[in-house]
Amino acid sequence: MDVAGKVAVITGAASGIGRAVATELARRNVRAMALVDMGETIDEVCGEINAVAGRKVAHPYRGDTTDEAFRAQVFDSISSDYDTVTMCVPAAGITRDDLAVRIDKITGKARIYPADRFRHVMDVNLVAPVYWALEMIGRIAENRAARGLGRWDPSERMQGAIVFIGSVSS
């Protein structure tokens, strides 16, 4: 896929798969990337990618991927500075490993994996990626409407790309 000149959003971009994707997209000459992560290293990662690329292509956004307002702000910012986002790689993910049921050796009572922890993992790993993708689709639809275009037709070819990430730990 030719990605030169495209605008992308990548979550989980400070490490792992997200960082590798960002590095590769910069090498393939995307126009701009919003690199999203909760980690403090996101600014440093953007600096490294920009140095290797020899241009300012990576832009850091630090925040919680499950936060609706933050997500909208990222899309508003990168789109107003560059163009409509047409590539989305929601690669942020967390693990909170523990046994589903654990027996307390003293009391003999079962402790079940905490529901709030389970919901948080599901929100970050499953729900948020879908909403980052939907945000991009909504922005593309708004852009089409602003240009007077109606319903998409296959003859127009692909309008955007979403890459969902999974790992053995998820």
URMOFEN-V811164 format. One line per field, one symbol per residue. ss: DSSP state (~ for helix, > for strand, _ for the rest). phi: phi as a letter, one per 40 degrees, with the letter a starting at -180 (. if undefined). A space follows every 10 residues. Layout:
BEGIN
ss = ???
phi = ???
END
This chain:
BEGIN
ss = ______>>>> >____~~~~~ ~~~~~~~___ _>>>>>>___ _~~~~~~~~~ ~~~____>>> >>_____~~~ ~~~~~~~~~~ ~_____>>>> __________ >>>______> >>__~~~~~~ ~~~~~~~~~~ ~~~~~~~~~~ ~~~~~~____ ___~~~____ >>________
phi = .cbdgcbbbb cgccafcdcc ccccccccgc cabccbaccc cdcccccccc cccgacbbbc bbiccccdcc dccccdcccc cbaccbbbbc bcabbbcacc bbcccccgcc bcdccccdcc cccccbcddc cccccccccc cccccccgcc ccbdccgcca bbbcbbbccc
END
